[in-house]
Amino acid sequence: MNWERIRKTFNVIALTFEVEMRQNLTDGFVVFGILLQPLIIAFMALWMLKDKGPDYSIFVVVGSGMTGLWTTLLFNGGNSITGERWNGTLESLVGSPSSLRVIVFGKVLANITQSLLSMIVCYSFISLVIGYPLIIANPLLFFISVVFSIFAYVCFGLVIASLFILIQDIGRMINTLEFPVYILCGFLFPIALLPGWTTPLSYLLSPYWAAQALHGSASGTQTTGQIMGYWGLLLGFSVVYLVLSRGLYRVILYKARVDASLDTEG
């Protein structure tokens, strides 16, 4: 095992992570998606459930945080690459000695890490303003579920970012995926309320299993074995995303280094 190569890889991820975090702090769209949008969603959901009592508050908080994670992954992960294209630095990144996948990994990791702030803000908002008690039934399982969820999201982000590189107009299509995924993944209500034909679609989305693990560990409604099963599914999806992204980034390198068509309409 080449430890020097591993060390350099982690250095690239750390530097990319830092730069992306600094840039995001000055981006109003990012701040809105991380902080304000989850608060609005949490407030609306709690208002609709006000007659159900405080037992539903932890479900709403976790679900609101999940919406922030998905919005960040969907838009910020891809738009960070779009920004590189607009600034004329995308080709330089592709041609740099560091792997483009490693650079994108650092970018997506920074975006997902920042979106975790939405969970903290929602917790504070509901606890202090609305007065609902927020108790995590299994803190250790919840923390591990967060780690697995972040890893699955980042791996998914590698695929999304590669599509932003290969297809310049994909942003117009991506806009249609935000709220359908909220619904199909059961962020704010169980998918049992949806038509039966949508259930297989939910099972094919890794954010659904992340939501299951986080909701189950936070509320205590799932056993340890069930939650560990969700972890296994998240890990399996992550492997699939990594393999798929590897093929996509090979296409990107070919377009950049062989036929010089990376910056043309795809």
N, C-alpha and C positions, 0 to 999 in steps of 0.2 A: 504494500500500500504506500502510495506516494504522499507522505505527510506534508511535504512542502506545497504540493499542489492543493491539498485540502485546506491548508492555512491560507493560501492566496485566494482560494474560492470564498472562504468565509470573510476575508478582508474586503473583497469586492462586494459581497452582499451587505456588509456593515456600512461601507462608504455609500453605496447606492441607497440603502435604507435611510441614512442620515440626510442625504441631499433631498430625497423625496419628501421626507418629513418636513424639512425646512420650507420647501416649495409649497406644500399643502397648507401650511399655516397662514399663507398670504392669499390663498384661493378662496373667495367667498362661496363658490359652488360647493367646494369640499366641506367647508365649515357648516354650510346649510345641511348637506347630506349626513354629516356625522352627528351634529348636535341638534339642529332645529327640527328636521323632518321626523326623527324618531320621537321627539317630544310631542309633536303634533299628533302623530299616530297614536301614541300612548294616551294622550288626553282624550281623543275621540273615542278610543276603545273603552276606556274607563267610564266615560260619560254614558256610553251605550249599555255598559254592564253595571251601572250604579246601583241597580236593585238586586244584584246578585251577591253583594257583600264583598269583603276584602279577600276572600279566598281566591278570587280570580286575579288579584293584582299581580302575583308573581308570574302568572302565565302571560299577562299583558306586557309586563316589563321585559321578560325574556324575548317574547315575540317582537316587541318594538326594537330591541337590540338587534335581532336577526334581520329586520328590515334594513337597519343601518348597515349591517355587514354586507348584505346582498347589493344594496344600492352602491356602496363603495366599490365592491368588486366589479360590478357591471359597468359603471361609468368611469371611475377614477383609474382602475387598472388598465382599461383600454385607452382612455384619453391621455394617460401619461405617455403612451407610445405615439399617439396622434400629435401631441405637443412636440415630441422629438422630430417628427416628420415636418411639422410646420416651421420649426427652428432650423431645419436643415442639418440636424445632427444624427438622424437615424442611420444614414449610411456609415457614419463614423463609428457608431456603436456596433453595427454589424461587422465592420472591418477591424475592430479593436481586438487585441490578443485575448481578452476575457470573453468567455462564452456569453452570447446574447441571452440565453436562457437564465444564466446566473444573474445578469443585470436585471432582467425583467422580474426574476424571483425576488430580488431585493426591493424593487419598486412596489410590487403587489403586497409583499409582507409589510411594508411601511403603511400602505393604504389600509390594509386590514387591521393592523395594530391600532391605528388612529381611530378606526371605526368602533373599536371596543369602548371608546369614550362614550359612545351613545348609550351603552348599557349602564355605565356609571352615572351618567346624567339622568337617565330614566329612573334609576334607583333613588337618587337623591331627590328628584322632583316629586316622585310619588310619596316617598317617606316624609318629606318635610312639608310639602304643600297640601297634599290630599290627606295625609295621615294614615295611609294604609300600612299595616305592618308587613315587612318583606323579610321572610325567613327562608333560607335555602335549606332544604331538608337534608341533602347529602353534599356538603361543601367540597369534599375531596373528589367525589364522582363528577360534580359540576365543573371543577377546575380542570380535571383531565378531559372532560367532554369539550371544554373550551379549546384546549390544546389541539385535540383531534380535529375539531371544527375549523380552527385557523389553518391547520396544515392542508385539509381538504379544500378549503376556499382558495388558498394560495396556489395549489396545484391546478385547480379549475381556472384560476386567473391566468396561468401560463397559456392555457388553450385560448381563452378569450383575447388575451393580448396578441397572440400570434395571428388571430383572425383580423384584428385591427390593423396589423401590419400588412397582411396579404390582401385585404379587401378594404379599400379606402372608404367606401360608402356604407360600411357595415353599421356605423353609428346610428343611421336612420332606422335600421332593423332592430338594433339593440334596445332602442327606446320602447319598443312594444313588449319587452320581456320583464319589465320591472314588476308590475302589479300581478300579472298572471302567476309568477313564481311565488309572490307573497301568498297567493291563494292556494296553489297546488302543493306548497310545502307546509301548509298548516302553521304558519308563523303566529297567527292571531286567533285561529279557531281550528278545531279538528277537521281533517279531510273527510271524516265520516259524514259531514254535512253536505258534501259535494255529490254530484251524480256518480254512480258506480264506475262508469267508463273512464273517469279521470284518475282513478286510483293507480293503475299501472304507470301513468305519466308521473305521478308523485314518487313512486318507487324508483324511477330512473334518475331522479334528481338528488344529488348528494346533500344540498341544503335541507331536504326533507329529513334525512337521517340525522343531520346535525341538530335540527329543531327537536326531533324526538329525544335525542340524548340530553339536550339542555333542558327541555321541558320536564322530562322524566326525573332527572337528578335534582332539579330545583324544587319540584313539587312533591317528590317522593312517591309518585304514582307508578314508577317502574322499578322492577327488581334490579339488583346488581348484574345478574346474568343478562337481562334484556339490554341494559345500557352497554355492557361489554360487547354484545352482539352489534349494537349500533356503531361502536368504535371499529369493529372489524369491517363493517360495510364502508365506513368512511375511509379506512385505510385501503380497502380494495378499490374504491372509486379513485383515490389519490394515485394509486399505481397505474390505473387505466389512463388518467389524465397525464401523468408523466410520460408514459409510452406514446400517447397521442401527440403530446407537445413536442416530443423529440422528432417525430416525423414531420410535423409542421415547420419546425425551425430548420430542418434540413432543406425544405422547400424555400424558406426565406434566404438561406445562405446561397442556394443555387441561383435564385433570382438576383441576388446582390453581386455575386462573384463570377457567374458564368454568362447569363444573358442580359445583365445590367438593366433589369426591368423592375426593380424593387419600388421605384418611385413613380411608376406608371399606374394608370387606373387598372385595378384588379377586379 
